[in-house]
Amino acid sequence: MCIYAAFGEPPLLLAISVYCATRAAITEARKQLLRWKGLNESDSMFQLEVPATMSVVKKLCGLKNVEIY
């Protein structure tokens, strides 16, 4: 009986859940921004690179003033 397989799964699932939540938040922010501007929502495609730093996420959300920390 091998019980060692479970040790790597929780950190991997946590990392994937953070990535998926970040993508979902960016998608909704972009949709909201496009609705405010009266544009078509089909322009909401994006590529989220890893690591997703705060400045990358802000740019993908459509914020123009992004400070680099």
All heavy atoms as TSV, in Angstrom:
chain	resi	resn	atom	element	x	y	z
A	1	MET	N	N	0.845	-1.175	0.000
A	1	MET	CA	C	0.000	0.000	0.000
A	1	MET	C	C	0.887	1.233	0.000
A	1	MET	O	O	1.752	1.390	0.834
A	1	MET	CB	C	-0.901	-0.039	1.231
A	1	MET	CG	C	-1.743	1.204	1.366
A	1	MET	SD	S	-2.792	1.143	2.806
A	1	MET	CE	C	-4.315	0.746	2.015
A	2	CYS	N	N	0.655	2.118	-0.946
A	2	CYS	CA	C	1.450	3.338	-1.080
A	2	CYS	C	C	0.595	4.542	-0.691
A	2	CYS	O	O	-0.427	4.813	-1.321
A	2	CYS	CB	C	1.950	3.474	-2.509
A	2	CYS	SG	S	2.958	4.929	-2.736
A	3	ILE	N	N	0.990	5.237	0.353
A	3	ILE	CA	C	0.223	6.397	0.809
A	3	ILE	C	C	0.921	7.710	0.473
A	3	ILE	O	O	0.459	8.769	0.835
A	3	ILE	CB	C	-0.030	6.321	2.325
A	3	ILE	CG1	C	1.294	6.306	3.080
A	3	ILE	CG2	C	-0.880	5.138	2.664
A	3	ILE	CD1	C	1.143	6.468	4.585
A	4	TYR	N	N	2.038	7.655	-0.228
A	4	TYR	CA	C	2.828	8.857	-0.490
A	4	TYR	C	C	2.256	9.733	-1.603
A	4	TYR	O	O	2.643	10.873	-1.742
A	4	TYR	CB	C	4.267	8.471	-0.825
A	4	TYR	CG	C	4.936	7.745	0.307
A	4	TYR	CD1	C	5.208	6.386	0.224
A	4	TYR	CD2	C	5.255	8.424	1.475
A	4	TYR	CE1	C	5.808	5.725	1.270
A	4	TYR	CE2	C	5.852	7.765	2.528
A	4	TYR	CZ	C	6.131	6.412	2.421
A	4	TYR	OH	O	6.716	5.765	3.460
A	5	ALA	N	N	1.349	9.256	-2.399
A	5	ALA	CA	C	0.803	10.024	-3.519
A	5	ALA	C	C	0.011	11.241	-3.034
A	5	ALA	O	O	-0.060	12.242	-3.721
A	5	ALA	CB	C	-0.078	9.148	-4.382
A	6	ALA	N	N	-0.553	11.179	-1.862
A	6	ALA	CA	C	-1.389	12.272	-1.367
A	6	ALA	C	C	-0.586	13.473	-0.900
A	6	ALA	O	O	-1.123	14.563	-0.762
A	6	ALA	CB	C	-2.267	11.777	-0.230
A	7	PHE	N	N	0.707	13.323	-0.683
A	7	PHE	CA	C	1.488	14.436	-0.158
A	7	PHE	C	C	1.679	15.554	-1.169
A	7	PHE	O	O	1.784	16.704	-0.802
A	7	PHE	CB	C	2.862	13.950	0.348
A	7	PHE	CG	C	2.771	13.194	1.614
A	7	PHE	CD1	C	3.014	11.829	1.631
A	7	PHE	CD2	C	2.415	13.823	2.785
A	7	PHE	CE1	C	2.931	11.116	2.804
A	7	PHE	CE2	C	2.321	13.115	3.965
A	7	PHE	CZ	C	2.577	11.749	3.983
A	8	GLY	N	N	1.715	15.263	-2.451
A	8	GLY	CA	C	1.913	16.287	-3.458
A	8	GLY	C	C	0.631	16.895	-3.983
A	8	GLY	O	O	0.645	17.939	-4.612
A	9	GLU	N	N	-0.492	16.260	-3.728
A	9	GLU	CA	C	-1.750	16.721	-4.297
A	9	GLU	C	C	-2.291	18.002	-3.658
A	9	GLU	O	O	-2.705	18.894	-4.395
A	9	GLU	CB	C	-2.787	15.604	-4.222
A	9	GLU	CG	C	-2.459	14.445	-5.136
A	9	GLU	CD	C	-3.397	13.278	-4.957
A	9	GLU	OE1	O	-4.373	13.403	-4.198
A	9	GLU	OE2	O	-3.139	12.232	-5.569
A	10	PRO	N	N	-2.328	18.156	-2.347
A	10	PRO	CA	C	-2.902	19.391	-1.786
A	10	PRO	C	C	-2.198	20.670	-2.231
A	10	PRO	O	O	-2.872	21.623	-2.633
A	10	PRO	CB	C	-2.807	19.172	-0.277
A	10	PRO	CG	C	-2.846	17.692	-0.112
A	10	PRO	CD	C	-2.096	17.158	-1.298
A	11	PRO	N	N	-0.854	20.738	-2.230
A	11	PRO	CA	C	-0.221	21.973	-2.716
A	11	PRO	C	C	-0.500	22.237	-4.197
A	11	PRO	O	O	-0.699	23.382	-4.596
A	11	PRO	CB	C	1.264	21.750	-2.472
A	11	PRO	CG	C	1.340	20.693	-1.436
A	11	PRO	CD	C	0.142	19.839	-1.648
A	12	LEU	N	N	-0.535	21.187	-5.002
A	12	LEU	CA	C	-0.819	21.354	-6.419
A	12	LEU	C	C	-2.239	21.859	-6.631
A	12	LEU	O	O	-2.476	22.786	-7.410
A	12	LEU	CB	C	-0.617	20.035	-7.155
A	12	LEU	CG	C	-0.911	20.064	-8.649
A	12	LEU	CD1	C	0.060	20.991	-9.360
A	12	LEU	CD2	C	-0.829	18.662	-9.227
A	13	LEU	N	N	-3.199	21.279	-5.924
A	13	LEU	CA	C	-4.586	21.714	-6.055
A	13	LEU	C	C	-4.780	23.137	-5.549
A	13	LEU	O	O	-5.556	23.901	-6.114
A	13	LEU	CB	C	-5.512	20.748	-5.318
A	13	LEU	CG	C	-5.599	19.351	-5.925
A	13	LEU	CD1	C	-6.482	18.450	-5.079
A	13	LEU	CD2	C	-6.109	19.409	-7.349
A	14	LEU	N	N	-4.070	23.511	-4.495
A	14	LEU	CA	C	-4.158	24.882	-3.986
A	14	LEU	C	C	-3.626	25.860	-5.026
A	14	LEU	O	O	-4.236	26.896	-5.292
A	14	LEU	CB	C	-3.387	25.015	-2.674
A	14	LEU	CG	C	-3.363	26.401	-2.060
A	14	LEU	CD1	C	-4.770	26.865	-1.710
A	14	LEU	CD2	C	-2.482	26.424	-0.832
A	15	ALA	N	N	-2.500	25.537	-5.634
A	15	ALA	CA	C	-1.923	26.417	-6.651
A	15	ALA	C	C	-2.852	26.547	-7.859
A	15	ALA	O	O	-3.040	27.649	-8.384
A	15	ALA	CB	C	-0.561	25.890	-7.083
A	16	ILE	N	N	-3.441	25.459	-8.283
A	16	ILE	CA	C	-4.352	25.496	-9.427
A	16	ILE	C	C	-5.614	26.277	-9.084
A	16	ILE	O	O	-6.126	27.032	-9.913
A	16	ILE	CB	C	-4.691	24.064	-9.897
A	16	ILE	CG1	C	-3.451	23.433	-10.526
A	16	ILE	CG2	C	-5.849	24.066	-10.889
A	16	ILE	CD1	C	-3.600	21.976	-10.857
A	17	SER	N	N	-6.112	26.143	-7.865
A	17	SER	CA	C	-7.320	26.874	-7.489
A	17	SER	C	C	-7.071	28.385	-7.446
A	17	SER	O	O	-7.929	29.169	-7.844
A	17	SER	CB	C	-7.863	26.382	-6.142
A	17	SER	OG	O	-6.963	26.699	-5.103
A	18	VAL	N	N	-5.885	28.808	-7.009
A	18	VAL	CA	C	-5.546	30.244	-7.003
A	18	VAL	C	C	-5.450	30.752	-8.440
A	18	VAL	O	O	-5.963	31.825	-8.766
A	18	VAL	CB	C	-4.233	30.496	-6.235
A	18	VAL	CG1	C	-3.747	31.912	-6.425
A	18	VAL	CG2	C	-4.429	30.186	-4.767
A	19	TYR	N	N	-4.825	29.985	-9.313
A	19	TYR	CA	C	-4.695	30.370	-10.725
A	19	TYR	C	C	-6.080	30.491	-11.373
A	19	TYR	O	O	-6.365	31.474	-12.060
A	19	TYR	CB	C	-3.847	29.346	-11.465
A	19	TYR	CG	C	-3.700	29.633	-12.939
A	19	TYR	CD1	C	-2.786	30.578	-13.383
A	19	TYR	CD2	C	-4.463	28.952	-13.874
A	19	TYR	CE1	C	-2.646	30.846	-14.742
A	19	TYR	CE2	C	-4.330	29.213	-15.223
A	19	TYR	CZ	C	-3.423	30.161	-15.647
A	19	TYR	OH	O	-3.297	30.423	-16.979
A	20	CYS	N	N	-6.940	29.513	-11.136
A	20	CYS	CA	C	-8.293	29.541	-11.723
A	20	CYS	C	C	-9.127	30.692	-11.170
A	20	CYS	O	O	-9.873	31.339	-11.916
A	20	CYS	CB	C	-8.998	28.210	-11.491
A	20	CYS	SG	S	-8.275	26.845	-12.424
A	21	ALA	N	N	-9.000	30.973	-9.886
A	21	ALA	CA	C	-9.735	32.094	-9.291
A	21	ALA	C	C	-9.242	33.423	-9.852
A	21	ALA	O	O	-10.045	34.337	-10.100
A	21	ALA	CB	C	-9.581	32.069	-7.772
A	22	THR	N	N	-7.938	33.537	-10.078
A	22	THR	CA	C	-7.384	34.757	-10.656
A	22	THR	C	C	-7.886	34.951	-12.079
A	22	THR	O	O	-8.282	36.060	-12.470
A	22	THR	CB	C	-5.846	34.717	-10.641
A	22	THR	OG1	O	-5.410	34.521	-9.294
A	22	THR	CG2	C	-5.259	36.004	-11.168
A	23	ARG	N	N	-7.906	33.878	-12.866
A	23	ARG	CA	C	-8.432	33.960	-14.235
A	23	ARG	C	C	-9.902	34.369	-14.237
A	23	ARG	O	O	-10.324	35.183	-15.053
A	23	ARG	CB	C	-8.284	32.622	-14.961
A	23	ARG	CG	C	-6.913	32.399	-15.536
A	23	ARG	CD	C	-6.913	31.213	-16.492
A	23	ARG	NE	N	-7.786	31.393	-17.626
A	23	ARG	CZ	C	-7.443	32.034	-18.749
A	23	ARG	NH1	N	-6.266	32.568	-18.859
A	23	ARG	NH2	N	-8.281	32.129	-19.753
A	24	ALA	N	N	-10.687	33.795	-13.319
A	24	ALA	CA	C	-12.113	34.130	-13.254
A	24	ALA	C	C	-12.313	35.596	-12.875
A	24	ALA	O	O	-13.179	36.283	-13.437
A	24	ALA	CB	C	-12.817	33.215	-12.253
A	25	ALA	N	N	-11.515	36.086	-11.938
A	25	ALA	CA	C	-11.634	37.488	-11.518
A	25	ALA	C	C	-11.250	38.433	-12.657
A	25	ALA	O	O	-11.917	39.454	-12.879
A	25	ALA	CB	C	-10.752	37.744	-10.298
A	26	ILE	N	N	-10.196	38.100	-13.397
A	26	ILE	CA	C	-9.781	38.934	-14.525
A	26	ILE	C	C	-10.855	38.925	-15.609
A	26	ILE	O	O	-11.178	39.971	-16.192
A	26	ILE	CB	C	-8.430	38.457	-15.093
A	26	ILE	CG1	C	-7.314	38.717	-14.085
A	26	ILE	CG2	C	-8.116	39.145	-16.414
A	26	ILE	CD1	C	-5.995	38.067	-14.441
A	27	THR	N	N	-11.423	37.763	-15.877
A	27	THR	CA	C	-12.476	37.654	-16.890
A	27	THR	C	C	-13.658	38.543	-16.547
A	27	THR	O	O	-14.174	39.278	-17.395
A	27	THR	CB	C	-12.937	36.188	-17.028
A	27	THR	OG1	O	-11.819	35.388	-17.415
A	27	THR	CG2	C	-14.044	36.051	-18.055
A	28	GLU	N	N	-14.102	38.503	-15.302
A	28	GLU	CA	C	-15.245	39.324	-14.890
A	28	GLU	C	C	-14.914	40.813	-14.905
A	28	GLU	O	O	-15.744	41.632	-15.287
A	28	GLU	CB	C	-15.738	38.898	-13.500
A	28	GLU	CG	C	-16.386	37.535	-13.493
A	28	GLU	CD	C	-17.550	37.431	-14.466
A	28	GLU	OE1	O	-18.392	38.357	-14.528
A	28	GLU	OE2	O	-17.619	36.418	-15.180
A	29	ALA	N	N	-13.698	41.169	-14.506
A	29	ALA	CA	C	-13.292	42.573	-14.546
A	29	ALA	C	C	-13.269	43.093	-15.976
A	29	ALA	O	O	-13.715	44.213	-16.256
A	29	ALA	CB	C	-11.923	42.746	-13.888
A	30	ARG	N	N	-12.766	42.279	-16.906
A	30	ARG	CA	C	-12.722	42.688	-18.305
A	30	ARG	C	C	-14.123	42.802	-18.899
A	30	ARG	O	O	-14.403	43.724	-19.664
A	30	ARG	CB	C	-11.885	41.704	-19.105
A	30	ARG	CG	C	-10.407	41.789	-18.757
A	30	ARG	CD	C	-9.627	40.659	-19.369
A	30	ARG	NE	N	-9.540	40.751	-20.802
A	30	ARG	CZ	C	-8.504	41.255	-21.471
A	30	ARG	NH1	N	-7.470	41.696	-20.795
A	30	ARG	NH2	N	-8.508	41.294	-22.774
A	31	LYS	N	N	-15.013	41.880	-18.545
A	31	LYS	CA	C	-16.396	41.960	-19.023
A	31	LYS	C	C	-17.069	43.224	-18.521
A	31	LYS	O	O	-17.770	43.909	-19.266
A	31	LYS	CB	C	-17.187	40.733	-18.560
A	31	LYS	CG	C	-16.911	39.488	-19.340
A	31	LYS	CD	C	-17.775	38.352	-18.814
A	31	LYS	CE	C	-17.480	37.041	-19.504
A	31	LYS	NZ	N	-18.290	35.950	-18.944
A	32	GLN	N	N	-16.871	43.538	-17.249
A	32	GLN	CA	C	-17.480	44.732	-16.669
A	32	GLN	C	C	-16.929	45.994	-17.339
A	32	GLN	O	O	-17.683	46.910	-17.667
A	32	GLN	CB	C	-17.227	44.786	-15.176
A	32	GLN	CG	C	-17.946	45.907	-14.476
A	32	GLN	CD	C	-17.753	45.850	-12.978
A	32	GLN	OE1	O	-16.785	45.300	-12.492
A	32	GLN	NE2	N	-18.675	46.432	-12.253
A	33	LEU	N	N	-15.632	46.042	-17.567
A	33	LEU	CA	C	-15.015	47.192	-18.223
A	33	LEU	C	C	-15.550	47.359	-19.642
A	33	LEU	O	O	-15.844	48.484	-20.072
A	33	LEU	CB	C	-13.497	47.029	-18.231
A	33	LEU	CG	C	-12.689	48.212	-18.762
A	33	LEU	CD1	C	-12.887	49.422	-17.854
A	33	LEU	CD2	C	-11.233	47.848	-18.856
A	34	LEU	N	N	-15.695	46.254	-20.365
A	34	LEU	CA	C	-16.233	46.329	-21.724
A	34	LEU	C	C	-17.687	46.779	-21.736
A	34	LEU	O	O	-18.103	47.531	-22.624
A	34	LEU	CB	C	-16.080	44.982	-22.429
A	34	LEU	CG	C	-14.646	44.581	-22.787
A	34	LEU	CD1	C	-14.608	43.154	-23.306
A	34	LEU	CD2	C	-14.062	45.540	-23.810
A	35	ARG	N	N	-18.481	46.350	-20.757
A	35	ARG	CA	C	-19.877	46.794	-20.658
A	35	ARG	C	C	-19.946	48.286	-20.379
A	35	ARG	O	O	-20.787	48.994	-20.922
A	35	ARG	CB	C	-20.610	46.022	-19.570
A	35	ARG	CG	C	-21.151	44.689	-20.012
A	35	ARG	CD	C	-22.134	44.147	-19.000
A	35	ARG	NE	N	-21.512	43.996	-17.700
A	35	ARG	CZ	C	-21.122	42.848	-17.160
A	35	ARG	NH1	N	-21.309	41.732	-17.830
A	35	ARG	NH2	N	-20.574	42.805	-15.978
A	36	TRP	N	N	-19.082	48.775	-19.500
A	36	TRP	CA	C	-19.068	50.206	-19.192
A	36	TRP	C	C	-18.713	51.039	-20.413
A	36	TRP	O	O	-19.214	52.132	-20.601
A	36	TRP	CB	C	-18.075	50.506	-18.077
A	36	TRP	CG	C	-18.534	50.078	-16.721
A	36	TRP	CD1	C	-19.794	49.723	-16.340
A	36	TRP	CD2	C	-17.730	49.946	-15.554
A	36	TRP	NE1	N	-19.823	49.377	-15.023
A	36	TRP	CE2	C	-18.561	49.507	-14.510
A	36	TRP	CE3	C	-16.381	50.145	-15.295
A	36	TRP	CZ2	C	-18.094	49.284	-13.230
A	36	TRP	CZ3	C	-15.922	49.930	-14.015
A	36	TRP	CH2	C	-16.767	49.498	-12.997
A	37	LYS	N	N	-17.820	50.502	-21.253
A	37	LYS	CA	C	-17.414	51.221	-22.452
A	37	LYS	C	C	-18.375	50.990	-23.617
A	37	LYS	O	O	-18.255	51.623	-24.649
A	37	LYS	CB	C	-16.011	50.786	-22.882
A	37	LYS	CG	C	-14.934	51.246	-21.935
A	37	LYS	CD	C	-13.570	50.826	-22.439
A	37	LYS	CE	C	-12.474	51.334	-21.541
A	37	LYS	NZ	N	-11.143	50.927	-22.031
A	38	GLY	N	N	-19.329	50.077	-23.458
A	38	GLY	CA	C	-20.290	49.780	-24.510
A	38	GLY	C	C	-19.695	48.985	-25.660
A	38	GLY	O	O	-20.164	49.079	-26.788
A	39	LEU	N	N	-18.674	48.184	-25.384
A	39	LEU	CA	C	-18.012	47.395	-26.415
A	39	LEU	C	C	-18.488	45.952	-26.386
A	39	LEU	O	O	-19.139	45.507	-25.441
A	39	LEU	CB	C	-16.493	47.442	-26.218
A	39	LEU	CG	C	-15.857	48.826	-26.288
A	39	LEU	CD1	C	-14.387	48.747	-25.947
A	39	LEU	CD2	C	-16.052	49.427	-27.669
A	40	ASN	N	N	-18.113	45.217	-27.419
A	40	ASN	CA	C	-18.475	43.808	-27.531
A	40	ASN	C	C	-17.656	42.979	-26.536
A	40	ASN	O	O	-16.459	43.189	-26.390
A	40	ASN	CB	C	-18.205	43.333	-28.959
A	40	ASN	CG	C	-18.720	41.947	-29.203
A	40	ASN	OD1	O	-19.295	41.316	-28.320
A	40	ASN	ND2	N	-18.521	41.455	-30.405
A	41	GLU	N	N	-18.291	42.033	-25.859
A	41	GLU	CA	C	-17.602	41.204	-24.883
A	41	GLU	C	C	-16.733	40.115	-25.520
A	41	GLU	O	O	-16.045	39.392	-24.826
A	41	GLU	CB	C	-18.598	40.567	-23.915
A	41	GLU	CG	C	-19.224	41.560	-22.971
A	41	GLU	CD	C	-20.102	40.901	-21.938
A	41	GLU	OE1	O	-20.003	39.676	-21.763
A	41	GLU	OE2	O	-20.885	41.607	-21.306
A	42	SER	N	N	-16.748	39.995	-26.834
A	42	SER	CA	C	-15.927	38.972	-27.476
A	42	SER	C	C	-14.442	39.329	-27.437
A	42	SER	O	O	-13.598	38.493	-27.726
A	42	SER	CB	C	-16.367	38.775	-28.925
A	42	SER	OG	O	-16.119	39.958	-29.658
A	43	ASP	N	N	-14.126	40.565	-27.054
A	43	ASP	CA	C	-12.727	40.990	-26.959
A	43	ASP	C	C	-12.112	40.661	-25.611
A	43	ASP	O	O	-11.095	41.225	-25.247
A	43	ASP	CB	C	-12.624	42.503	-27.192
A	43	ASP	CG	C	-13.082	42.892	-28.576
A	43	ASP	OD1	O	-12.981	42.053	-29.482
A	43	ASP	OD2	O	-13.534	44.033	-28.738
A	44	SER	N	N	-12.700	39.753	-24.880
A	44	SER	CA	C	-12.225	39.481	-23.519
A	44	SER	C	C	-11.245	38.302	-23.451
A	44	SER	O	O	-11.005	37.779	-22.379
A	44	SER	CB	C	-13.410	39.223	-22.590
A	44	SER	OG	O	-14.106	38.077	-23.001
A	45	MET	N	N	-10.655	37.907	-24.567
A	45	MET	CA	C	-9.670	36.828	-24.556
A	45	MET	C	C	-8.333	37.357	-24.051
A	45	MET	O	O	-7.946	38.474	-24.371
A	45	MET	CB	C	-9.485	36.262	-25.966
A	45	MET	CG	C	-10.744	35.635	-26.546
A	45	MET	SD	S	-11.205	34.111	-25.743
A	45	MET	CE	C	-9.880	33.065	-26.247
A	46	PHE	N	N	-7.639	36.560	-23.242
A	46	PHE	CA	C	-6.347	36.965	-22.715
A	46	PHE	C	C	-5.531	35.741	-22.361
A	46	PHE	O	O	-6.061	34.645	-22.213
A	46	PHE	CB	C	-6.498	37.877	-21.486
A	46	PHE	CG	C	-7.160	37.211	-20.315
A	46	PHE	CD1	C	-6.404	36.599	-19.334
A	46	PHE	CD2	C	-8.537	37.191	-20.186
A	46	PHE	CE1	C	-7.000	35.985	-18.247
A	46	PHE	CE2	C	-9.147	36.590	-19.112
A	46	PHE	CZ	C	-8.375	35.987	-18.135
A	47	GLN	N	N	-4.230	35.936	-22.220
A	47	GLN	CA	C	-3.302	34.877	-21.833
A	47	GLN	C	C	-2.719	35.255	-20.478
A	47	GLN	O	O	-2.063	36.283	-20.354
A	47	GLN	CB	C	-2.190	34.754	-22.879
A	47	GLN	CG	C	-1.165	33.694	-22.572
A	47	GLN	CD	C	-1.705	32.288	-22.795
A	47	GLN	OE1	O	-2.581	32.084	-23.622
A	47	GLN	NE2	N	-1.187	31.338	-22.071
A	48	LEU	N	N	-2.937	34.446	-19.481
A	48	LEU	CA	C	-2.409	34.696	-18.137
A	48	LEU	C	C	-1.140	33.877	-17.956
A	48	LEU	O	O	-1.186	32.656	-17.862
A	48	LEU	CB	C	-3.437	34.337	-17.060
A	48	LEU	CG	C	-3.003	34.544	-15.620
A	48	LEU	CD1	C	-2.642	35.999	-15.358
A	48	LEU	CD2	C	-4.095	34.106	-14.665
A	49	GLU	N	N	-0.024	34.569	-17.938
A	49	GLU	CA	C	1.268	33.907	-17.760
A	49	GLU	C	C	1.528	33.639	-16.277
A	49	GLU	O	O	0.963	34.295	-15.409
A	49	GLU	CB	C	2.382	34.786	-18.327
A	49	GLU	CG	C	2.249	35.082	-19.811
A	49	GLU	CD	C	2.433	33.860	-20.680
A	49	GLU	OE1	O	3.167	32.950	-20.275
A	49	GLU	OE2	O	1.854	33.837	-21.773
A	50	VAL	N	N	2.388	32.689	-16.017
A	50	VAL	CA	C	2.780	32.362	-14.651
A	50	VAL	C	C	4.231	32.743	-14.497
A	50	VAL	O	O	5.040	32.404	-15.352
A	50	VAL	CB	C	2.578	30.855	-14.378
A	50	VAL	CG1	C	3.083	30.477	-13.005
A	50	VAL	CG2	C	1.116	30.486	-14.539
A	51	PRO	N	N	4.645	33.471	-13.488
A	51	PRO	CA	C	3.878	33.904	-12.333
A	51	PRO	C	C	3.006	35.115	-12.659
A	51	PRO	O	O	3.417	35.994	-13.410
A	51	PRO	CB	C	4.943	34.282	-11.311
A	51	PRO	CG	C	6.110	34.695	-12.109
A	51	PRO	CD	C	6.058	33.861	-13.358
A	52	ALA	N	N	1.840	35.126	-12.104
A	52	ALA	CA	C	0.897	36.223	-12.321
A	52	ALA	C	C	1.113	37.262	-11.221
A	52	ALA	O	O	0.509	37.201	-10.162
A	52	ALA	CB	C	-0.530	35.701	-12.294
A	53	THR	N	N	2.000	38.205	-11.491
A	53	THR	CA	C	2.290	39.253	-10.513
A	53	THR	C	C	1.144	40.257	-10.476
A	53	THR	O	O	0.266	40.262	-11.350
A	53	THR	CB	C	3.599	39.970	-10.857
A	53	THR	OG1	O	3.454	40.570	-12.149
A	53	THR	CG2	C	4.771	39.006	-10.852
A	54	MET	N	N	1.171	41.122	-9.468
A	54	MET	CA	C	0.105	42.093	-9.316
A	54	MET	C	C	0.037	43.038	-10.512
A	54	MET	O	O	-1.057	43.372	-10.977
A	54	MET	CB	C	0.290	42.907	-8.028
A	54	MET	CG	C	-0.851	43.847	-7.779
A	54	MET	SD	S	-0.877	44.803	-6.249
A	54	MET	CE	C	0.714	44.730	-5.589
A	55	SER	N	N	1.180	43.443	-11.042
A	55	SER	CA	C	1.166	44.358	-12.185
A	55	SER	C	C	0.596	43.677	-13.434
A	55	SER	O	O	-0.135	44.313	-14.201
A	55	SER	CB	C	2.565	44.901	-12.456
A	55	SER	OG	O	3.447	43.866	-12.793
A	56	VAL	N	N	0.869	42.390	-13.622
A	56	VAL	CA	C	0.318	41.647	-14.765
A	56	VAL	C	C	-1.199	41.536	-14.631
A	56	VAL	O	O	-1.936	41.764	-15.597
A	56	VAL	CB	C	0.964	40.247	-14.872
A	56	VAL	CG1	C	0.235	39.377	-15.882
A	56	VAL	CG2	C	2.432	40.362	-15.218
A	57	VAL	N	N	-1.671	41.217	-13.446
A	57	VAL	CA	C	-3.117	41.074	-13.218
A	57	VAL	C	C	-3.819	42.411	-13.423
A	57	VAL	O	O	-4.880	42.481	-14.055
A	57	VAL	CB	C	-3.398	40.499	-11.812
A	57	VAL	CG1	C	-4.878	40.528	-11.495
A	57	VAL	CG2	C	-2.866	39.078	-11.713
A	58	LYS	N	N	-3.231	43.506	-12.938
A	58	LYS	CA	C	-3.844	44.826	-13.124
A	58	LYS	C	C	-3.932	45.194	-14.597
A	58	LYS	O	O	-4.943	45.729	-15.047
A	58	LYS	CB	C	-3.048	45.886	-12.372
A	58	LYS	CG	C	-3.273	45.885	-10.885
A	58	LYS	CD	C	-2.479	47.005	-10.240
A	58	LYS	CE	C	-2.735	47.109	-8.774
A	58	LYS	NZ	N	-1.989	48.223	-8.170
A	59	LYS	N	N	-2.877	44.914	-15.348
A	59	LYS	CA	C	-2.898	45.210	-16.783
A	59	LYS	C	C	-3.968	44.401	-17.493
A	59	LYS	O	O	-4.679	44.911	-18.347
A	59	LYS	CB	C	-1.536	44.928	-17.401
A	59	LYS	CG	C	-0.495	45.960	-17.078
A	59	LYS	CD	C	0.833	45.594	-17.704
A	59	LYS	CE	C	1.926	46.543	-17.253
A	59	LYS	NZ	N	3.248	46.144	-17.765
A	60	LEU	N	N	-4.083	43.128	-17.137
A	60	LEU	CA	C	-5.091	42.281	-17.769
A	60	LEU	C	C	-6.510	42.693	-17.385
A	60	LEU	O	O	-7.445	42.464	-18.143
A	60	LEU	CB	C	-4.859	40.816	-17.408
A	60	LEU	CG	C	-3.641	40.171	-18.068
A	60	LEU	CD1	C	-3.421	38.774	-17.514
A	60	LEU	CD2	C	-3.792	40.135	-19.566
A	61	CYS	N	N	-6.665	43.306	-16.221
A	61	CYS	CA	C	-7.981	43.798	-15.799
A	61	CYS	C	C	-8.364	45.081	-16.520
A	61	CYS	O	O	-9.505	45.517	-16.434
A	61	CYS	CB	C	-8.011	44.023	-14.291
A	61	CYS	SG	S	-8.056	42.502	-13.340
A	62	GLY	N	N	-7.392	45.700	-17.196
A	62	GLY	CA	C	-7.693	46.913	-17.946
A	62	GLY	C	C	-7.365	48.189	-17.211
A	62	GLY	O	O	-7.768	49.260	-17.646
A	63	LEU	N	N	-6.643	48.106	-16.125
A	63	LEU	CA	C	-6.256	49.307	-15.403
A	63	LEU	C	C	-5.087	49.961	-16.124
A	63	LEU	O	O	-4.090	49.317	-16.433
A	63	LEU	CB	C	-5.870	48.961	-13.962
A	63	LEU	CG	C	-6.977	48.334	-13.137
A	63	LEU	CD1	C	-6.443	47.924	-11.773
A	63	LEU	CD2	C	-8.136	49.289	-12.971
A	64	LYS	N	N	-5.199	51.247	-16.395
A	64	LYS	CA	C	-4.165	51.928	-17.162
A	64	LYS	C	C	-2.991	52.352	-16.294
A	64	LYS	O	O	-1.861	52.302	-16.722
A	64	LYS	CB	C	-4.759	53.149	-17.862
A	64	LYS	CG	C	-5.747	52.768	-18.928
A	64	LYS	CD	C	-6.192	53.983	-19.698
A	64	LYS	CE	C	-7.326	53.636	-20.602
A	64	LYS	NZ	N	-6.933	53.171	-21.890
A	65	ASN	N	N	-3.239	52.791	-15.086
A	65	ASN	CA	C	-2.173	53.231	-14.203
A	65	ASN	C	C	-1.703	52.069	-13.343
A	65	ASN	O	O	-2.285	51.775	-12.314
A	65	ASN	CB	C	-2.643	54.384	-13.305
A	65	ASN	CG	C	-2.997	55.599	-14.113
A	65	ASN	OD1	O	-2.411	55.851	-15.150
A	65	ASN	ND2	N	-3.968	56.359	-13.653
A	66	VAL	N	N	-0.670	51.409	-13.801
A	66	VAL	CA	C	-0.150	50.251	-13.086
A	66	VAL	C	C	1.230	50.608	-12.564
A	66	VAL	O	O	2.125	50.956	-13.321
A	66	VAL	CB	C	-0.065	49.018	-14.002
A	66	VAL	CG1	C	0.537	47.845	-13.260
A	66	VAL	CG2	C	-1.435	48.674	-14.542
A	67	GLU	N	N	1.369	50.556	-11.248
A	67	GLU	CA	C	2.664	50.812	-10.636
A	67	GLU	C	C	3.426	49.514	-10.536
A	67	GLU	O	O	2.860	48.468	-10.200
A	67	GLU	CB	C	2.491	51.406	-9.245
A	67	GLU	CG	C	1.801	52.747	-9.243
A	67	GLU	CD	C	1.589	53.265	-7.845
A	67	GLU	OE1	O	2.231	52.771	-6.911
A	67	GLU	OE2	O	0.773	54.168	-7.689
A	68	ILE	N	N	4.709	49.553	-10.805
A	68	ILE	CA	C	5.542	48.367	-10.676
A	68	ILE	C	C	6.239	48.427	-9.321
A	68	ILE	O	O	6.918	49.395	-9.009
A	68	ILE	CB	C	6.583	48.294	-11.808
A	68	ILE	CG1	C	5.860	48.198	-13.147
A	68	ILE	CG2	C	7.532	47.135	-11.600
A	68	ILE	CD1	C	6.786	48.244	-14.341
A	69	TYR	N	N	6.038	47.408	-8.512
A	69	TYR	CA	C	6.589	47.381	-7.156
A	69	TYR	C	C	7.864	46.600	-7.145
A	69	TYR	O	O	8.028	45.638	-7.784
A	69	TYR	CB	C	5.596	46.768	-6.184
A	69	TYR	CG	C	4.333	47.581	-6.070
A	69	TYR	CD1	C	3.204	47.276	-6.799
A	69	TYR	CD2	C	4.311	48.686	-5.228
A	69	TYR	CE1	C	2.062	48.032	-6.693
A	69	TYR	CE2	C	3.170	49.447	-5.126
A	69	TYR	CZ	C	2.054	49.116	-5.858
A	69	TYR	OH	O	0.925	49.871	-5.745
